[in-house]
């Protein structure tokens, strides 16, 4: 056995993640391409500022949250909202999630029990 680390520590490599965040993965093209695309998109927004600001500002209601994906990956910081937030139109994809509870009415049904008694059942799910 080599000096230094015990054998168990040499072979065990665990990925520790913060709850709610995925572990960082390596891209085949690297983060430089993503930074370059983001830079050109922000540059284009600045050039066309009066018109492009209408596409950059999004709003969600108090019962909604917006999940922003930048180049297909979850943007750091998680869900945003309620209120106004900025996106980069060509780079970001916004998915709005509704937090309200949805209830469905199940139509009443008659059920025959084991002892031949009919029971009317109604439910709200």
C-alpha positions as CSV (number, residue, x, y, z in Angstrom):
1,X,0.0,0.0,0.0
2,X,1.5,3.4,-1.0
3,X,2.3,6.0,1.7
4,X,-0.1,9.0,2.2
5,X,-3.8,8.2,1.6
6,X,-5.4,5.0,2.7
7,X,-6.8,2.8,-0.1
8,X,-10.4,3.7,0.6
9,X,-9.8,7.4,0.1
10,X,-7.9,6.9,-3.2
11,X,-10.8,5.2,-4.9
12,X,-13.8,7.1,-3.5
13,X,-14.5,10.2,-5.4
14,X,-18.0,11.7,-4.7
15,X,-19.7,14.6,-6.3
16,X,-21.1,17.0,-3.7
17,X,-23.9,19.3,-4.9
18,X,-26.0,21.9,-3.2
19,X,-29.6,20.9,-3.0
20,X,-31.5,22.2,-6.0
21,X,-28.4,22.6,-8.2
22,X,-27.0,20.2,-10.8
23,X,-23.3,19.4,-10.8
24,X,-21.2,21.4,-13.3
25,X,-20.6,19.5,-16.5
26,X,-17.9,20.2,-19.1
27,X,-19.1,21.4,-22.5
28,X,-17.5,20.0,-25.6
29,X,-17.1,23.6,-26.9
30,X,-16.3,25.1,-23.5
31,X,-17.6,28.2,-21.7
32,X,-15.8,30.5,-24.1
33,X,-18.4,30.0,-26.8
34,X,-21.2,30.7,-24.4
35,X,-19.5,33.9,-23.2
36,X,-18.9,35.0,-26.8
37,X,-22.5,34.5,-27.8
38,X,-23.7,36.3,-24.7
39,X,-21.3,39.2,-25.4
40,X,-22.5,39.6,-29.0
41,X,-26.2,39.4,-27.9
42,X,-25.7,42.1,-25.3
43,X,-23.7,44.2,-27.8
44,X,-26.7,43.9,-30.3
45,X,-29.1,44.9,-27.5
46,X,-27.0,48.0,-26.7
47,X,-26.8,49.0,-30.4
48,X,-30.6,48.7,-30.8
49,X,-31.5,49.9,-27.3
50,X,-34.8,51.8,-27.7
51,X,-36.4,48.9,-29.6
52,X,-34.7,45.9,-28.0
53,X,-35.6,46.8,-24.4
54,X,-39.2,45.8,-25.1
55,X,-38.0,42.2,-25.8
56,X,-35.6,42.1,-22.8
57,X,-38.0,43.0,-20.0
58,X,-40.4,40.3,-18.8
59,X,-42.9,40.3,-16.0
60,X,-44.5,37.5,-13.9
61,X,-47.4,37.8,-11.6
62,X,-47.3,37.1,-7.8
63,X,-48.6,33.5,-8.3
64,X,-46.0,32.7,-10.9
65,X,-42.3,32.1,-11.1
66,X,-40.0,32.2,-14.2
67,X,-37.3,29.6,-14.8
68,X,-34.7,31.0,-17.1
69,X,-32.6,28.7,-19.2
70,X,-29.4,30.3,-20.8
71,X,-28.2,28.3,-23.8
72,X,-30.3,25.3,-22.6
73,X,-29.0,25.2,-19.1
74,X,-30.5,26.5,-15.9
75,X,-29.4,30.0,-15.1
76,X,-27.6,30.5,-11.8
77,X,-29.9,31.8,-9.1
78,X,-32.9,29.5,-9.8
79,X,-36.5,30.8,-10.4
80,X,-37.2,34.5,-10.5
81,X,-40.3,36.4,-9.7
82,X,-42.7,37.9,-9.0
83,X,-42.1,41.1,-10.8
84,X,-39.9,42.4,-13.6
85,X,-36.6,40.8,-14.7
86,X,-34.3,41.1,-17.7
87,X,-33.5,38.4,-20.2
88,X,-31.2,38.2,-23.3
89,X,-33.7,37.5,-26.1
90,X,-31.6,35.2,-28.3
91,X,-29.8,33.4,-25.5
92,X,-32.4,33.0,-22.8
93,X,-35.5,30.8,-22.8
94,X,-38.2,31.6,-20.2
95,X,-40.6,29.0,-18.8
96,X,-43.3,30.4,-16.6
97,X,-44.5,28.1,-13.8
98,X,-47.9,28.6,-12.1
99,X,-47.9,28.0,-8.4
100,X,-51.7,28.1,-7.9
101,X,-53.4,25.0,-6.7
102,X,-55.6,23.4,-9.4
103,X,-58.7,21.4,-8.3
104,X,-60.7,19.0,-10.5
105,X,-64.2,17.9,-9.8
106,X,-64.8,14.1,-10.1
107,X,-68.3,13.4,-11.2
108,X,-70.5,11.4,-8.7
109,X,-70.4,7.6,-9.1
110,X,-72.5,4.9,-7.6
111,X,-70.5,1.9,-6.2
112,X,-71.9,-1.4,-5.1
113,X,-70.2,-2.7,-1.9
114,X,-69.5,-6.2,-0.9
115,X,-72.7,-6.5,1.0
116,X,-74.8,-5.2,-1.9
117,X,-75.3,-1.7,-0.8
118,X,-75.1,1.1,-3.3
119,X,-73.0,4.1,-2.2
120,X,-72.8,7.4,-4.0
121,X,-69.2,8.7,-4.1
122,X,-68.2,12.3,-5.0
123,X,-64.8,13.8,-4.8
124,X,-62.7,16.9,-5.5
125,X,-59.0,16.3,-6.3
